[in-house]
Amino acid sequence: MMTKKEFMEMCEGEYGSVRDLDNIADFYEREKKFAAIMRELSRRLLESSISDVSTSDRRKKKRSAHLGK
């Protein structure tokens, strides 16, 4: 599980990119770049939460059939 501090550090890393959007006059370009920044941040957040999942053996188990015995 990600801590609040780790989450905030990850978000603060993108703050400069979001602030730079103020320099873009074209709203369409601004929205497009904002979406790209948020998509990348979301990907990194998801990957960091997935990496904490245990890597136990999740393959399908074979069961022997005992028909009538």
MMTF fields as JSON, N, C-alpha, C and O atoms, coordinates in Angstrom:
{
  "mmtfVersion": "1.0.0",
  "mmtfProducer": "UNKNOWN",
  "numBonds": 275,
  "numAtoms": 276,
  "numGroups": 69,
  "numChains": 1,
  "numModels": 1,
  "chainsPerModel": [1],
  "groupsPerChain": [69],
  "chainIdList": ["A"],
  "bondAtomList": [4, 2, 8, 6, 12, 10, 16, 14, 20, 18, 24, 22, 28, 26, 32, 30, 36, 34, 40, 38, 44, 42, 48, 46, 52, 50, 56, 54, 60, 58, 64, 62, 68, 66, 72, 70, 76, 74, 80, 78, 84, 82, 88, 86, 92, 90, 96, 94, 100, 98, 104, 102, 108, 106, 112, 110, 116, 114, 120, 118, 124, 122, 128, 126, 132, 130, 136, 134, 140, 138, 144, 142, 148, 146, 152, 150, 156, 154, 160, 158, 164, 162, 168, 166, 172, 170, 176, 174, 180, 178, 184, 182, 188, 186, 192, 190, 196, 194, 200, 198, 204, 202, 208, 206, 212, 210, 216, 214, 220, 218, 224, 222, 228, 226, 232, 230, 236, 234, 240, 238, 244, 242, 248, 246, 252, 250, 256, 254, 260, 258, 264, 262, 268, 266, 272, 270],
  "bondOrderList": [1, 1, 1, 1, 1, 1, 1, 1, 1, 1, 1, 1, 1, 1, 1, 1, 1, 1, 1, 1, 1, 1, 1, 1, 1, 1, 1, 1, 1, 1, 1, 1, 1, 1, 1, 1, 1, 1, 1, 1, 1, 1, 1, 1, 1, 1, 1, 1, 1, 1, 1, 1, 1, 1, 1, 1, 1, 1, 1, 1, 1, 1, 1, 1, 1, 1, 1, 1],
  "groupList": [{"groupName": "MET", "atomNameList": ["N", "CA", "C", "O"], "elementList": ["N", "C", "C", "O"], "formalChargeList": [0, 0, 0, 0], "bondAtomList": [1, 0, 2, 1, 3, 2], "bondOrderList": [1, 1, 2], "singleLetterCode": "M", "chemCompType": "L-PEPTIDE LINKING"}, {"groupName": "THR", "atomNameList": ["N", "CA", "C", "O"], "elementList": ["N", "C", "C", "O"], "formalChargeList": [0, 0, 0, 0], "bondAtomList": [1, 0, 2, 1, 3, 2], "bondOrderList": [1, 1, 2], "singleLetterCode": "T", "chemCompType": "L-PEPTIDE LINKING"}, {"groupName": "LYS", "atomNameList": ["N", "CA", "C", "O"], "elementList": ["N", "C", "C", "O"], "formalChargeList": [0, 0, 0, 0], "bondAtomList": [1, 0, 2, 1, 3, 2], "bondOrderList": [1, 1, 2], "singleLetterCode": "K", "chemCompType": "L-PEPTIDE LINKING"}, {"groupName": "GLU", "atomNameList": ["N", "CA", "C", "O"], "elementList": ["N", "C", "C", "O"], "formalChargeList": [0, 0, 0, 0], "bondAtomList": [1, 0, 2, 1, 3, 2], "bondOrderList": [1, 1, 2], "singleLetterCode": "E", "chemCompType": "L-PEPTIDE LINKING"}, {"groupName": "PHE", "atomNameList": ["N", "CA", "C", "O"], "elementList": ["N", "C", "C", "O"], "formalChargeList": [0, 0, 0, 0], "bondAtomList": [1, 0, 2, 1, 3, 2], "bondOrderList": [1, 1, 2], "singleLetterCode": "F", "chemCompType": "L-PEPTIDE LINKING"}, {"groupName": "CYS", "atomNameList": ["N", "CA", "C", "O"], "elementList": ["N", "C", "C", "O"], "formalChargeList": [0, 0, 0, 0], "bondAtomList": [1, 0, 2, 1, 3, 2], "bondOrderList": [1, 1, 2], "singleLetterCode": "C", "chemCompType": "L-PEPTIDE LINKING"}, {"groupName": "GLY", "atomNameList": ["N", "CA", "C", "O"], "elementList": ["N", "C", "C", "O"], "formalChargeList": [0, 0, 0, 0], "bondAtomList": [1, 0, 2, 1, 3, 2], "bondOrderList": [1, 1, 2], "singleLetterCode": "G", "chemCompType": "PEPTIDE LINKING"}, {"groupName": "TYR", "atomNameList": ["N", "CA", "C", "O"], "elementList": ["N", "C", "C", "O"], "formalChargeList": [0, 0, 0, 0], "bondAtomList": [1, 0, 2, 1, 3, 2], "bondOrderList": [1, 1, 2], "singleLetterCode": "Y", "chemCompType": "L-PEPTIDE LINKING"}, {"groupName": "SER", "atomNameList": ["N", "CA", "C", "O"], "elementList": ["N", "C", "C", "O"], "formalChargeList": [0, 0, 0, 0], "bondAtomList": [1, 0, 2, 1, 3, 2], "bondOrderList": [1, 1, 2], "singleLetterCode": "S", "chemCompType": "L-PEPTIDE LINKING"}, {"groupName": "VAL", "atomNameList": ["N", "CA", "C", "O"], "elementList": ["N", "C", "C", "O"], "formalChargeList": [0, 0, 0, 0], "bondAtomList": [1, 0, 2, 1, 3, 2], "bondOrderList": [1, 1, 2], "singleLetterCode": "V", "chemCompType": "L-PEPTIDE LINKING"}, {"groupName": "ARG", "atomNameList": ["N", "CA", "C", "O"], "elementList": ["N", "C", "C", "O"], "formalChargeList": [0, 0, 0, 0], "bondAtomList": [1, 0, 2, 1, 3, 2], "bondOrderList": [1, 1, 2], "singleLetterCode": "R", "chemCompType": "L-PEPTIDE LINKING"}, {"groupName": "ASP", "atomNameList": ["N", "CA", "C", "O"], "elementList": ["N", "C", "C", "O"], "formalChargeList": [0, 0, 0, 0], "bondAtomList": [1, 0, 2, 1, 3, 2], "bondOrderList": [1, 1, 2], "singleLetterCode": "D", "chemCompType": "L-PEPTIDE LINKING"}, {"groupName": "LEU", "atomNameList": ["N", "CA", "C", "O"], "elementList": ["N", "C", "C", "O"], "formalChargeList": [0, 0, 0, 0], "bondAtomList": [1, 0, 2, 1, 3, 2], "bondOrderList": [1, 1, 2], "singleLetterCode": "L", "chemCompType": "L-PEPTIDE LINKING"}, {"groupName": "ASN", "atomNameList": ["N", "CA", "C", "O"], "elementList": ["N", "C", "C", "O"], "formalChargeList": [0, 0, 0, 0], "bondAtomList": [1, 0, 2, 1, 3, 2], "bondOrderList": [1, 1, 2], "singleLetterCode": "N", "chemCompType": "L-PEPTIDE LINKING"}, {"groupName": "ILE", "atomNameList": ["N", "CA", "C", "O"], "elementList": ["N", "C", "C", "O"], "formalChargeList": [0, 0, 0, 0], "bondAtomList": [1, 0, 2, 1, 3, 2], "bondOrderList": [1, 1, 2], "singleLetterCode": "I", "chemCompType": "L-PEPTIDE LINKING"}, {"groupName": "ALA", "atomNameList": ["N", "CA", "C", "O"], "elementList": ["N", "C", "C", "O"], "formalChargeList": [0, 0, 0, 0], "bondAtomList": [1, 0, 2, 1, 3, 2], "bondOrderList": [1, 1, 2], "singleLetterCode": "A", "chemCompType": "L-PEPTIDE LINKING"}, {"groupName": "HIS", "atomNameList": ["N", "CA", "C", "O"], "elementList": ["N", "C", "C", "O"], "formalChargeList": [0, 0, 0, 0], "bondAtomList": [1, 0, 2, 1, 3, 2], "bondOrderList": [1, 1, 2], "singleLetterCode": "H", "chemCompType": "L-PEPTIDE LINKING"}],
  "groupTypeList": [0, 0, 1, 2, 2, 3, 4, 0, 3, 0, 5, 3, 6, 3, 7, 6, 8, 9, 10, 11, 12, 11, 13, 14, 15, 11, 4, 7, 3, 10, 3, 2, 2, 4, 15, 15, 14, 0, 10, 3, 12, 8, 10, 10, 12, 12, 3, 8, 8, 14, 8, 11, 9, 8, 1, 8, 11, 10, 10, 2, 2, 2, 10, 8, 15, 16, 12, 6, 2],
  "groupIdList": [1, 2, 3, 4, 5, 6, 7, 8, 9, 10, 11, 12, 13, 14, 15, 16, 17, 18, 19, 20, 21, 22, 23, 24, 25, 26, 27, 28, 29, 30, 31, 32, 33, 34, 35, 36, 37, 38, 39, 40, 41, 42, 43, 44, 45, 46, 47, 48, 49, 50, 51, 52, 53, 54, 55, 56, 57, 58, 59, 60, 61, 62, 63, 64, 65, 66, 67, 68, 69],
  "secStructList": [7, 7, 7, 2, 2, 2, 2, 2, 2, 2, 2, 2, 2, 2, 2, 2, 2, 2, 2, 2, 4, 4, 4, 7, 7, 7, 2, 2, 2, 2, 2, 2, 2, 2, 2, 2, 2, 2, 2, 2, 2, 2, 2, 2, 2, 2, 2, 2, 2, 2, 6, 6, 1, 7, 7, 7, 7, 7, 1, 7, 7, 7, 7, 7, 7, 7, 1, 7, 7],
  "xCoordList": [0.846, 0.0, 0.883, 1.852, 0.539, 1.286, 0.923, -0.245, 1.916, 1.662, 1.253, 1.441, 0.689, 0.281, 1.494, 1.415, 2.609, 3.831, 4.31, 4.672, 4.312, 4.735, 3.805, 4.255, 2.501, 1.518, 1.753, 1.753, 1.952, 2.159, 3.455, 3.508, 4.501, 5.763, 5.594, 6.162, 4.81, 4.576, 3.782, 4.073, 2.801, 1.991, 2.808, 2.679, 3.644, 4.473, 5.453, 5.849, 5.838, 6.735, 6.102, 6.811, 4.78, 4.067, 3.57, 3.025, 3.746, 3.23, 3.815, 3.096, 5.102, 5.742, 5.156, 4.956, 4.882, 4.289, 2.897, 2.53, 2.132, 0.78, 0.864, 0.078, 1.8, 1.976, 2.387, 1.978, 3.183, 3.622, 2.459, 2.575, 1.356, 0.197, -0.381, -1.062, -0.118, -0.618, -0.031, -0.605, 1.108, 1.765, 1.192, 1.565, 0.297, -0.289, -1.614, -2.531, -1.699, -2.891, -4.031, -5.199, -3.704, -4.716, -5.315, -4.611, -6.633, -7.288, -7.209, -7.004, -7.371, -7.316, -5.954, -5.88, -4.876, -3.516, -3.307, -2.71, -3.806, -3.68, -4.384, -3.833, -5.601, -6.363, -5.676, -5.631, -5.149, -4.459, -3.222, -2.996, -2.431, -1.231, -1.602, -0.93, -2.671, -3.131, -3.552, -3.211, -4.288, -4.721, -3.519, -3.525, -2.495, -1.292, -0.563, -0.087, -0.477, 0.17, -0.585, 0.024, -1.911, -2.727, -2.688, -2.694, -2.648, -2.572, -1.262, -1.249, -0.171, 1.137, 1.175, 1.694, 0.628, 0.587, -0.264, 0.119, -1.405, -2.281, -1.583, -1.701, -0.856, -0.13, 0.904, 1.02, 1.658, 2.692, 2.083, 2.626, 0.954, 0.282, -0.217, -0.055, -0.814, -1.319, -0.18, -0.28, 0.894, 2.035, 2.653, 3.068, 2.72, 3.318, 2.431, 2.941, 1.114, 0.234, 0.213, 0.043, 0.382, 0.404, 1.687, 1.674, 2.782, 4.066, 4.095, 4.951, 3.162, 3.12, 2.358, 2.374, 1.705, 0.926, 1.872, 2.893, 1.514, 2.374, 2.397, 1.44, 3.479, 3.647, 3.515, 4.35, 2.471, 2.261, 1.868, 1.457, 1.995, 1.689, 0.183, -0.582, -0.243, -1.663, -2.117, -3.191, -1.284, -1.677, -2.822, -3.016, -3.561, -4.663, -4.118, -3.16, -4.73, -4.294, -5.026, -6.22, -4.301, -4.912, -5.422, -4.736, -6.638, -7.239, -7.437, -7.863, -7.129, -7.367, -8.826, -9.396, -9.409, -10.82, -10.93, -10.283, -11.726, -11.98, -13.445, -14.293, -13.728, -15.096, -15.519, -15.094, -16.353, -16.894, -15.92, -16.248, -14.781, -13.826, -13.46, -12.663],
  "yCoordList": [-1.186, 0.0, 1.237, 1.329, 2.163, 3.402, 4.331, 4.452, 4.964, 5.913, 7.26, 7.525, 8.104, 9.432, 10.233, 10.992, 10.066, 10.79, 10.391, 11.252, 9.088, 8.603, 9.135, 9.535, 9.133, 9.633, 11.114, 11.539, 11.893, 13.329, 13.63, 14.561, 12.841, 13.028, 12.77, 13.475, 11.757, 11.435, 12.561, 12.934, 13.087, 14.184, 15.471, 16.206, 15.746, 16.943, 16.918, 17.966, 15.718, 15.602, 16.104, 16.509, 16.085, 16.54, 17.976, 18.527, 18.578, 19.933, 20.939, 21.792, 20.839, 21.753, 21.635, 22.637, 20.406, 20.186, 20.806, 21.386, 20.683, 21.249, 22.772, 23.437, 23.327, 24.793, 25.322, 26.418, 24.567, 24.992, 25.096, 25.764, 24.448, 24.516, 25.924, 26.268, 26.745, 28.125, 28.935, 29.948, 28.5, 29.234, 28.898, 29.518, 27.93, 27.519, 28.259, 28.138, 29.012, 29.82, 28.996, 29.247, 28.031, 27.216, 26.216, 25.359, 26.341, 25.486, 24.009, 23.157, 23.704, 22.312, 21.703, 20.578, 22.432, 21.939, 21.762, 20.781, 22.724, 22.654, 21.411, 20.682, 21.186, 20.02, 18.72, 17.77, 18.676, 17.483, 17.17, 16.017, 18.186, 17.976, 17.625, 16.809, 18.236, 17.907, 16.444, 15.747, 15.987, 14.587, 13.648, 12.604, 14.007, 13.174, 13.121, 12.06, 14.254, 14.294, 13.418, 12.637, 13.543, 12.765, 11.272, 10.433, 10.941, 9.538, 8.913, 7.785, 9.647, 9.161, 9.024, 8.037, 10.009, 9.94, 8.763, 8.035, 8.571, 7.446, 6.111, 5.186, 6.016, 4.782, 4.481, 3.347, 5.513, 5.319, 4.951, 4.108, 5.577, 5.253, 3.809, 3.087, 3.4, 2.037, 1.03, 0.018, 1.287, 0.371, 0.251, -0.837, 1.343, 1.274, 0.484, -0.185, 0.546, -0.223, -1.696, -2.564, -1.986, -3.375, -4.064, -5.26, -3.343, -3.959, -4.469, -5.281, -3.997, -4.446, -5.761, -6.346, -6.222, -7.451, -8.645, -8.694, -9.606, -10.784, -11.574, -11.553, -12.252, -13.004, -14.501, -15.293, -14.876, -16.293, -17.02, -16.399, -18.319, -19.148, -19.135, -19.692, -18.497, -18.346, -19.214, -18.997, -20.208, -21.084, -22.004, -22.28, -22.46, -23.368, -24.671, -25.237, -25.129, -26.373, -27.556, -27.478, -28.646, -29.854, -30.683, -30.87, -31.17, -31.996, -33.4, -33.581, -34.368, -35.736, -36.1, -35.754, -36.789, -37.17, -38.518, -39.482, -38.593, -39.831, -40.202, -39.926, -40.818, -41.17, -42.449, -43.541, -42.308, -43.459, -44.157, -45.24, -43.638, -44.312, -43.445, -43.853],
  "zCoordList": [0.0, 0.0, 0.0, 0.754, -0.839, -0.955, 0.214, 0.584, 0.768, 1.849, 1.263, 0.075, 2.124, 1.685, 1.23, 0.264, 1.921, 1.568, 0.169, -0.633, -0.126, -1.443, -2.537, -3.61, -2.245, -3.196, -3.476, -4.631, -2.426, -2.585, -3.335, -4.139, -3.074, -3.793, -5.28, -6.113, -5.602, -7.003, -7.678, -8.815, -6.988, -7.541, -7.649, -8.628, -6.653, -6.69, -7.86, -8.37, -8.278, -9.426, -10.71, -11.63, -10.787, -11.986, -11.855, -12.811, -10.707, -10.476, -11.468, -11.988, -11.724, -12.664, -14.062, -14.748, -14.477, -15.801, -15.885, -16.907, -14.816, -14.803, -14.794, -15.469, -14.045, -14.012, -15.382, -15.765, -16.121, -17.452, -18.437, -19.465, -18.134, -19.018, -19.082, -20.048, -18.064, -18.067, -19.21, -19.611, -19.741, -20.829, -22.203, -23.2, -22.259, -23.542, -23.739, -22.926, -24.806, -25.06, -25.665, -25.369, -26.496, -27.171, -26.18, -25.646, -25.941, -24.956, -25.337, -24.473, -26.621, -27.072, -26.761, -26.266, -27.046, -26.772, -25.271, -24.827, -24.499, -23.04, -22.493, -21.669, -22.963, -22.509, -22.912, -22.129, -24.11, -24.613, -23.759, -23.392, -23.449, -22.631, -21.195, -20.565, -20.671, -19.323, -19.239, -18.283, -20.234, -20.267, -20.314, -19.662, -21.073, -21.169, -19.818, -19.412, -19.129, -17.82, -16.832, -16.101, -16.805, -15.867, -16.205, -15.304, -17.482, -17.892, -17.411, -16.918, -17.557, -17.107, -15.591, -15.068, -14.883, -13.418, -12.968, -12.052, -13.597, -13.259, -13.502, -12.698, -14.614, -14.916, -13.843, -13.378, -13.451, -12.424, -11.08, -10.366, -10.724, -9.466, -9.47, -8.485, -10.566, -10.672, -10.625, -9.931, -11.349, -11.351, -9.97, -9.571, -9.24, -7.907, -6.955, -6.056, -7.132, -6.254, -6.653, -5.797, -7.934, -8.387, -7.962, -7.67, -7.923, -7.578, -6.142, -5.791, -5.304, -3.922, -3.75, -2.666, -4.787, -4.714, -4.633, -5.318, -3.785, -3.651, -4.954, -5.728, -5.172, -6.416, -6.153, -6.59, -5.444, -5.162, -6.441, -7.421, -6.42, -7.583, -7.827, -7.04, -8.921, -9.202, -10.374, -10.937, -10.74, -11.848, -11.419, -10.235, -12.404, -12.138, -11.577, -12.103, -10.522, -9.871, -10.497, -10.788, -10.7, -11.24, -10.073, -9.068, -10.236, -9.18, -9.731, -10.872, -8.922, -9.374, -9.124, -8.09, -10.066, -9.971, -9.275, -9.685, -8.248, -7.519, -7.729, -6.881, -8.846, -9.174, -8.479, -8.855, -7.468, -6.778, -5.867, -5.382, -5.603, -4.727, -3.56, -2.714]
}
